Amino acid sequence: MTKDKNSNAEKADILIKNGTVITMGGSGDGKVIEKGAVAVTNDSISFVGGIDGVKSIEAKTVIDASGCVVMPGLINGHTHAAMSLFRGIADDLPLETWLNDFIFPAESQNLDDEFVYWGTKLAAAEMLLGGTTTFCDMYLFEDSVARAAKEMKMRGVLGEVLYDFPSPNYGEISQGFEYTENFIKKWRNDPLITPTIQPHALDTCAPELLVRAGEISENHGVLFIVHVAESQANVTHVREKYNKTSFQHLNDLGVLSERFVADHAVWVTDEEMDIMAEKGVKVITNPESNMKLASGWAPVHKYLERGIVVGLGTDGCASNNDLNLFGELDTLAKLHKIYDEDPTHMDAHTAVGLATVGSAEALGLSDVVGTLETCKRADIIVVDFNKPHLTPVYDPFSHLVYAAMASDVRDVLVNGEILVRGGRLTQADTEEIMAKAGELSGRVKKSLKRS
């Protein structure tokens, strides 16, 4: 904040006041400030505290959050954003059948820059309206993903998916490495876009591909993100081909480090978890997608017991079928209780932590977002608790996990800009995005008929 030369008032751009502020850590020590306020100056948080502390703050825009919860924006740790245009095309199938018989063929016939650009915009609109301010994306034509995210003013951790077989975007894998390195160089200094390298999975990527990806990750200091042990079939493939478990295989290749992020990590042994903890591997769990594809469930409590960082993701719309992190929170908490047969497992406070602090740390953004602290970027959401299904309030964390819905999100800020106000996008044309998605879905329907 800056001082007004003509008064003792501090100047801010935005002041959110009168809400219940949940800091999720840092200087607020994770506490709940019942009558709190958050001030934003430029792209960052300049004040977090009680309402009495803002008497001397003058702001251009004041948001009254009475009866609302003010908290860090949710972080979707793993998705395939443009697959929003494949929502519902191949439901109720096993992972391998879904992927090989439907998704890969649909992608080969439909994907281009335009398709991915508009599919990402559709996904970004859905995520922003539901309180998600950052997403991690693994897909094709990733430069179009970055362009769409940038236009939607959303924070993205992005990487081109790499396979052994030719890609509809870059062709052969040698060109895929070239595409990835150019992508990293282009976007690495952007305030909203964080480039990464993202091989697809252990059954679609040869050891040579994974080793080369590891070298690129190390040389450029970027995250290395891979689907690992998502299904029993994935694990069986690795064991039959290499006579090893998934993380033994990765460890022997020398690619595990603090930059390594494992998406799903469902079928993992205790020995593998010890390797993960030793190497600093992070995990993104995607409970609803894993349930829908009957892939299993990630033993998150075992990861947390070992000190392994865990974040939360939705996966793509073709396997979930939405990008709703509030729904994911509810599923995450209840799923672990039933599987562990312990109602104390995955309590509401821990669950919210996975979608904020956990995902931020897993994606290398803990110095930037994930908590409400001064000097961190102003990625903030206001959740309206002035609803019958959120009344009365004894513990806001409980409501966020077990009762709140994406539609309860009222206001959203990313990097200090108001992108959602009163439940409506302020800087994007929702009707245009949906109309374009409708046009592109016609292309998908035709390709499915040909298949």
C-alpha positions as CSV (number, residue, x, y, z in Angstrom):
1,M,0.0,0.0,0.0
2,T,1.0,3.6,-0.5
3,K,0.4,6.6,1.8
4,D,-1.9,9.4,0.6
5,K,0.2,12.6,0.7
6,N,-2.8,14.6,1.8
7,S,-3.9,12.3,4.6
8,N,-2.8,9.5,6.9
9,A,-4.8,7.0,4.8
10,E,-3.2,4.0,3.2
11,K,-4.1,3.6,-0.5
12,A,-5.2,0.2,-1.9
13,D,-6.8,-0.9,-5.1
14,I,-9.4,-3.3,-3.7
15,L,-10.6,-3.9,-0.1
16,I,-12.6,-7.0,0.8
17,K,-14.1,-6.5,4.2
18,N,-16.6,-7.9,6.8
19,G,-16.1,-11.5,5.8
20,T,-14.8,-14.5,7.6
21,V,-11.2,-14.7,6.4
22,I,-9.5,-18.1,6.2
23,T,-5.8,-17.5,5.7
24,M,-4.7,-21.1,5.3
25,G,-1.3,-20.4,6.9
26,G,1.5,-17.9,6.9
27,S,1.3,-14.9,9.1
28,G,-2.3,-15.8,9.9
29,D,-1.1,-19.2,11.1
30,G,-4.1,-20.8,9.3
31,K,-6.5,-19.1,11.7
32,V,-10.1,-18.0,10.9
33,I,-10.6,-14.2,11.3
34,E,-14.3,-13.9,12.1
35,K,-14.6,-10.2,11.1
36,G,-11.8,-9.8,8.7
37,A,-10.5,-8.0,5.7
38,V,-8.1,-8.3,2.9
39,A,-6.6,-5.4,0.9
40,V,-5.1,-5.7,-2.5
41,T,-2.6,-3.3,-4.1
42,N,-1.6,-3.9,-7.7
43,D,-1.3,-7.7,-8.1
44,S,-0.6,-8.6,-4.5
45,I,-2.1,-8.8,-1.0
46,S,-1.2,-5.7,1.1
47,F,-3.1,-6.4,4.3
48,V,-4.8,-9.4,6.0
49,G,-6.4,-9.0,9.4
50,G,-9.3,-7.9,11.5
51,I,-11.7,-5.2,10.3
52,D,-10.3,-2.7,12.8
53,G,-7.1,-2.8,10.9
54,V,-8.6,-1.3,7.7
55,K,-10.0,2.0,9.2
56,S,-7.1,3.9,7.7
57,I,-7.2,2.1,4.3
58,E,-8.9,3.8,1.3
59,A,-9.6,1.6,-1.7
60,K,-10.8,2.3,-5.2
61,T,-13.1,-0.8,-5.0
62,V,-14.7,-2.0,-1.9
63,I,-16.3,-5.5,-1.7
64,D,-18.6,-6.1,1.2
65,A,-18.2,-9.8,2.2
66,S,-20.7,-9.8,5.0
67,G,-21.9,-13.4,5.6
68,C,-19.2,-14.7,3.2
69,V,-16.0,-16.6,3.6
70,V,-12.9,-15.0,2.1
71,M,-10.2,-17.5,1.3
72,P,-7.3,-18.4,-1.1
73,G,-8.4,-19.4,-4.6
74,L,-8.7,-23.1,-5.2
75,I,-5.9,-24.8,-7.2
76,N,-6.7,-27.6,-9.6
77,G,-3.6,-29.7,-9.5
78,H,-4.3,-31.8,-12.5
79,T,-6.5,-31.5,-15.5
80,H,-6.7,-31.6,-19.3
81,A,-8.7,-28.4,-19.8
82,A,-9.6,-28.6,-23.5
83,M,-11.2,-32.0,-22.9
84,S,-14.2,-30.0,-21.7
85,L,-15.2,-30.4,-25.4
86,F,-15.2,-34.2,-24.9
87,R,-17.4,-34.1,-21.8
88,G,-19.6,-37.2,-21.8
89,I,-18.5,-38.9,-25.0
90,A,-17.3,-42.2,-23.5
91,D,-18.8,-42.7,-20.0
92,D,-18.9,-45.9,-17.9
93,L,-15.8,-47.6,-19.4
94,P,-12.5,-48.9,-17.9
95,L,-9.5,-46.5,-18.2
96,E,-7.7,-48.4,-20.9
97,T,-10.8,-48.9,-23.1
98,W,-11.9,-45.3,-22.5
99,L,-8.4,-44.0,-23.5
100,N,-7.4,-46.3,-26.3
101,D,-10.7,-46.9,-28.0
102,F,-12.4,-43.5,-27.6
103,I,-10.2,-40.6,-26.4
104,F,-7.1,-41.2,-28.5
105,P,-9.1,-41.6,-31.7
106,A,-11.3,-38.6,-30.9
107,E,-8.2,-36.5,-30.3
108,S,-6.5,-37.6,-33.5
109,Q,-9.5,-36.6,-35.6
110,N,-10.5,-33.3,-33.8
111,L,-7.5,-31.6,-32.2
112,D,-6.0,-28.5,-33.6
113,D,-5.1,-25.1,-32.2
114,E,-8.7,-23.7,-32.5
115,F,-10.2,-26.7,-30.7
116,V,-7.8,-26.6,-27.8
117,Y,-8.0,-22.8,-27.5
118,W,-11.8,-22.8,-27.2
119,G,-11.9,-25.9,-25.1
120,T,-9.5,-24.3,-22.7
121,K,-11.6,-21.1,-22.6
122,L,-14.7,-23.2,-21.7
123,A,-12.8,-25.0,-19.0
124,A,-11.4,-21.7,-17.6
125,A,-14.9,-20.2,-17.5
126,E,-16.1,-23.2,-15.5
127,M,-13.2,-23.2,-13.1
128,L,-13.3,-19.4,-12.4
129,L,-17.0,-19.4,-11.7
130,G,-16.4,-22.3,-9.3
131,G,-13.6,-20.6,-7.4
132,T,-10.6,-22.2,-9.1
133,T,-7.9,-19.6,-9.8
134,T,-5.0,-21.8,-10.8
135,F,-4.9,-25.0,-12.9
136,C,-2.2,-27.5,-14.0
137,D,-2.8,-28.7,-17.5
138,M,-1.4,-31.6,-19.5
139,Y,-2.5,-31.6,-23.0
140,L,-1.8,-31.1,-26.7
141,F,-1.3,-27.8,-28.6
142,E,-0.3,-26.4,-25.2
143,D,0.7,-23.0,-26.6
144,S,-3.0,-22.6,-27.4
145,V,-3.8,-23.5,-23.8
146,A,-1.4,-20.9,-22.6
147,R,-2.9,-18.3,-24.9
148,A,-6.4,-19.1,-23.8
149,A,-5.5,-19.1,-20.1
150,K,-3.6,-15.8,-20.5
151,E,-6.7,-14.2,-22.2
152,M,-8.9,-15.5,-19.4
153,K,-6.4,-14.0,-17.0
154,M,-6.1,-17.3,-15.1
155,R,-3.0,-18.8,-13.6
156,G,-1.8,-21.9,-15.3
157,V,1.0,-24.5,-14.8
158,L,1.2,-26.0,-18.3
159,G,3.0,-28.7,-20.3
160,E,2.7,-30.4,-23.7
161,V,1.9,-34.1,-23.2
162,L,4.6,-36.4,-24.7
163,Y,4.1,-39.9,-26.0
164,D,6.1,-42.7,-27.7
165,F,3.7,-42.5,-30.7
166,P,3.2,-39.5,-33.0
167,S,1.3,-36.6,-31.6
168,P,-1.5,-34.7,-33.5
169,N,0.5,-31.6,-32.7
170,Y,4.2,-32.1,-32.9
171,G,4.5,-35.4,-34.7
172,E,7.5,-37.5,-33.7
173,I,8.8,-37.3,-30.1
174,S,12.1,-35.6,-31.2
175,Q,9.9,-32.7,-32.3
176,G,8.0,-33.0,-29.1
177,F,11.1,-32.3,-27.1
178,E,11.8,-29.3,-29.3
179,Y,8.3,-28.0,-28.9
180,T,8.5,-28.4,-25.1
181,E,11.8,-26.5,-24.9
182,N,10.5,-23.7,-27.0
183,F,7.4,-23.6,-24.9
184,I,9.5,-23.3,-21.7
185,K,11.6,-20.5,-23.1
186,K,8.6,-18.6,-24.4
187,W,6.5,-18.7,-21.2
188,R,9.0,-19.0,-18.3
189,N,8.9,-15.4,-17.3
190,D,5.2,-14.8,-17.6
191,P,3.4,-13.7,-14.4
192,L,0.6,-16.1,-14.9
193,I,1.9,-19.0,-17.0
194,T,4.4,-21.6,-15.5
195,P,5.8,-24.0,-18.2
196,T,6.6,-27.6,-17.3
197,I,7.5,-30.9,-19.0
198,Q,4.8,-33.6,-18.9
199,P,5.3,-37.1,-20.4
200,H,2.0,-39.0,-20.4
201,A,2.5,-42.2,-18.4
202,L,4.9,-45.1,-17.9
203,D,3.0,-47.3,-20.3
204,T,3.0,-44.7,-23.1
205,C,6.6,-43.4,-22.6
206,A,9.7,-45.5,-23.1
207,P,12.6,-45.2,-20.6
208,E,14.6,-43.1,-23.1
209,L,11.7,-40.6,-23.3
210,L,11.5,-40.3,-19.5
211,V,15.2,-39.9,-19.2
212,R,15.3,-37.1,-21.8
213,A,12.4,-35.4,-20.1
214,G,14.2,-35.6,-16.8
215,E,17.2,-33.9,-18.4
216,I,15.0,-31.1,-19.7
217,S,13.4,-30.7,-16.3
218,E,16.8,-30.4,-14.7
219,N,18.3,-28.1,-17.3
220,H,15.4,-25.7,-17.2
221,G,14.5,-26.1,-13.6
222,V,10.9,-26.9,-14.4
223,L,8.4,-29.5,-12.9
224,F,8.4,-33.0,-14.3
225,I,4.7,-34.2,-14.3
226,V,3.6,-37.7,-15.2
227,H,0.6,-40.0,-14.7
228,V,1.9,-42.8,-12.4
229,A,0.2,-46.0,-11.2
230,E,-3.3,-44.7,-12.1
231,S,-4.7,-48.2,-12.6
232,Q,-3.8,-51.8,-11.9
233,A,-3.3,-52.2,-15.6
234,N,-0.6,-49.4,-15.6
235,V,1.2,-51.1,-12.7
236,T,1.0,-54.6,-14.4
237,H,2.4,-53.2,-17.6
238,V,5.5,-51.8,-15.8
239,R,6.0,-54.9,-13.8
240,E,5.7,-57.3,-16.8
241,K,8.0,-55.1,-19.0
242,Y,10.6,-54.0,-16.5
243,N,10.1,-56.4,-13.5
244,K,9.8,-53.4,-11.2
245,T,7.2,-51.3,-9.4
246,S,6.4,-47.9,-11.0
247,F,8.5,-45.9,-8.6
248,Q,11.3,-48.4,-8.6
249,H,11.4,-48.0,-12.4
250,L,11.4,-44.2,-12.2
251,N,14.0,-44.2,-9.4
252,D,16.3,-46.5,-11.4
253,L,16.0,-44.1,-14.4
254,G,17.2,-41.3,-12.1
255,V,14.3,-39.0,-12.8
256,L,12.8,-38.6,-9.3
257,S,13.5,-35.4,-7.5
258,E,11.7,-32.5,-5.7
259,R,10.5,-31.4,-9.2
260,F,8.7,-34.7,-9.9
261,V,4.9,-34.6,-9.6
262,A,3.0,-37.9,-9.8
263,D,-0.6,-37.6,-11.0
264,H,-3.0,-40.1,-9.4
265,A,-0.5,-42.5,-7.7
266,V,-3.3,-44.9,-6.8
267,W,-1.5,-48.3,-6.8
268,V,1.6,-47.7,-4.9
269,T,3.4,-49.9,-2.3
270,D,4.7,-48.9,1.1
271,E,8.3,-49.4,-0.3
272,E,7.5,-47.0,-3.2
273,M,6.1,-44.4,-0.8
274,D,9.4,-44.5,1.1
275,I,11.2,-43.8,-2.2
276,M,8.8,-41.0,-2.9
277,A,9.4,-39.4,0.5
278,E,13.2,-39.7,0.2
279,K,13.2,-38.1,-3.2
280,G,10.7,-35.3,-2.4
281,V,8.1,-36.5,-5.0
282,K,4.8,-34.7,-4.9
283,V,1.3,-36.2,-5.6
284,I,-1.9,-34.9,-7.1
285,T,-4.9,-37.0,-6.2
286,N,-8.0,-37.0,-8.4
287,P,-10.7,-39.0,-6.5
288,E,-13.7,-38.5,-8.7
289,S,-12.0,-39.5,-11.9
290,N,-10.4,-42.5,-10.2
291,M,-13.9,-43.5,-8.9
292,K,-15.6,-43.1,-12.3
293,L,-13.0,-45.1,-14.1
294,A,-13.0,-47.7,-11.3
295,S,-9.2,-47.1,-11.1
296,G,-9.1,-47.2,-7.3
297,W,-8.2,-44.6,-4.7
298,A,-4.9,-43.0,-3.7
299,P,-3.8,-43.7,-0.1
300,V,-3.5,-40.0,0.7
301,H,-3.3,-40.5,4.5
302,K,-0.2,-42.7,4.0
303,Y,1.4,-40.0,1.9
304,L,0.7,-37.3,4.4
305,E,2.0,-39.5,7.3
306,R,5.3,-39.7,5.4
307,G,5.5,-36.0,4.8
308,I,4.7,-36.3,1.1
309,V,3.1,-33.2,-0.3
310,V,-0.3,-33.9,-1.8
311,G,-2.5,-31.6,-3.9
312,L,-6.0,-32.0,-5.3
313,G,-7.1,-32.2,-9.0
314,T,-10.2,-33.0,-11.0
315,D,-8.6,-34.6,-14.0
316,G,-10.3,-33.8,-17.4
317,C,-14.0,-33.4,-18.1
318,A,-14.0,-36.6,-20.2
319,S,-13.4,-38.6,-17.1
320,N,-14.9,-36.7,-14.2
321,N,-17.1,-35.0,-15.9
322,D,-16.7,-31.5,-14.4
323,L,-14.0,-29.2,-13.0
324,N,-15.7,-28.6,-9.7
325,L,-13.2,-28.6,-6.9
326,F,-15.9,-28.2,-4.2
327,G,-17.4,-31.5,-5.3
328,E,-14.0,-33.0,-5.3
329,L,-13.4,-31.8,-1.7
330,D,-16.6,-33.6,-0.6
331,T,-15.7,-36.8,-2.4
332,L,-12.1,-36.7,-1.2
333,A,-13.1,-36.5,2.5
334,K,-15.9,-39.1,2.4
335,L,-14.0,-41.5,0.2
336,H,-11.1,-41.8,2.6
337,K,-13.4,-42.3,5.6
338,I,-15.2,-45.2,4.0
339,Y,-12.1,-46.9,2.6
340,D,-10.1,-46.4,5.8
341,E,-13.2,-47.3,7.9
342,D,-12.3,-44.3,10.1
343,P,-14.5,-41.2,10.3
344,T,-11.6,-39.1,11.5
345,H,-9.5,-39.5,8.4
346,M,-9.4,-36.7,5.9
347,D,-11.0,-34.1,8.1
348,A,-12.4,-30.9,6.5
349,H,-9.4,-28.7,7.5
350,T,-7.0,-31.2,5.8
351,A,-9.2,-31.5,2.7
352,V,-9.3,-27.7,2.2
353,G,-5.5,-27.7,2.7
354,L,-5.0,-30.1,-0.2
355,A,-6.9,-27.8,-2.6
356,T,-5.0,-24.7,-1.5
357,V,-1.7,-25.1,0.3
358,G,-1.1,-28.6,-0.9
359,S,-1.6,-28.0,-4.6
360,A,0.4,-24.7,-4.4
361,E,3.4,-26.5,-2.9
362,A,3.1,-29.5,-5.3
363,L,3.1,-27.1,-8.3
364,G,6.0,-25.0,-7.0
365,L,3.8,-22.0,-6.3
366,S,3.8,-21.9,-2.5
367,D,5.8,-18.6,-2.5
368,V,3.1,-17.1,-4.8
369,V,-0.3,-18.4,-3.9
370,G,-2.2,-20.9,-1.7
371,T,-2.5,-18.7,1.4
372,L,-3.7,-15.2,2.2
373,E,-0.5,-13.4,3.3
374,T,0.9,-10.0,2.6
375,C,3.1,-9.8,-0.5
376,K,1.6,-13.0,-2.0
377,R,-0.4,-12.7,-5.2
378,A,-4.0,-11.7,-4.8
379,D,-5.7,-14.9,-5.9
380,I,-8.8,-14.7,-3.6
381,I,-12.3,-16.0,-3.7
382,V,-15.4,-15.0,-1.8
383,V,-17.9,-17.8,-1.0
384,D,-21.4,-16.7,-0.2
385,F,-22.6,-18.4,3.0
386,N,-25.9,-16.4,2.9
387,K,-27.7,-19.5,1.7
388,P,-30.1,-21.9,3.5
389,H,-27.8,-24.9,2.9
390,L,-24.9,-23.0,4.5
391,T,-26.9,-21.8,7.6
392,P,-26.0,-21.8,10.5
393,V,-22.2,-21.8,10.5
394,Y,-20.3,-23.5,13.4
395,D,-17.1,-24.3,11.4
396,P,-16.6,-22.8,7.9
397,F,-14.2,-25.6,6.9
398,S,-17.0,-28.1,7.4
399,H,-19.4,-26.2,5.1
400,L,-16.7,-25.7,2.5
401,V,-16.2,-29.5,2.2
402,Y,-19.6,-31.0,3.0
403,A,-22.1,-28.4,2.0
404,A,-20.8,-25.6,-0.3
405,M,-21.2,-25.8,-4.1
406,A,-19.3,-24.2,-6.9
407,S,-22.3,-22.0,-7.5
408,D,-21.8,-20.5,-4.0
409,V,-18.7,-18.7,-5.3
410,R,-19.6,-15.0,-5.6
411,D,-16.4,-13.1,-6.4
412,V,-13.0,-14.2,-7.7
413,L,-9.7,-12.3,-8.0
414,V,-6.6,-13.6,-9.8
415,N,-3.4,-11.6,-9.7
416,G,-5.3,-8.6,-8.2
417,E,-7.9,-8.5,-10.9
418,I,-11.6,-9.1,-10.3
419,L,-12.6,-11.9,-12.8
420,V,-15.9,-12.9,-11.2
421,R,-18.3,-10.5,-9.5
422,G,-21.7,-11.5,-8.2
423,G,-21.3,-14.9,-9.8
424,R,-20.6,-13.6,-13.3
425,L,-17.5,-13.4,-15.4
426,T,-16.4,-9.8,-15.7
427,Q,-13.7,-10.0,-18.4
428,A,-14.8,-12.9,-20.7
429,D,-17.8,-13.4,-22.9
430,T,-19.5,-16.5,-21.5
431,E,-22.1,-16.7,-24.3
432,E,-19.4,-16.5,-27.0
433,I,-17.4,-19.3,-25.4
434,M,-20.4,-21.6,-25.0
435,A,-21.6,-20.9,-28.6
436,K,-18.2,-21.8,-30.0
437,A,-18.1,-24.9,-27.9
438,G,-21.5,-25.9,-29.4
439,E,-20.0,-25.5,-32.9
440,L,-17.0,-27.6,-32.1
441,S,-19.1,-30.3,-30.5
442,G,-20.6,-30.9,-34.0
443,R,-17.2,-31.8,-35.3
444,V,-16.8,-34.3,-32.4
445,K,-20.2,-35.9,-33.1
446,K,-19.3,-36.5,-36.7
447,S,-16.0,-38.0,-35.9
448,L,-17.6,-40.4,-33.4
449,K,-20.0,-41.6,-36.1
450,R,-17.0,-42.3,-38.4
451,S,-15.4,-44.3,-35.6
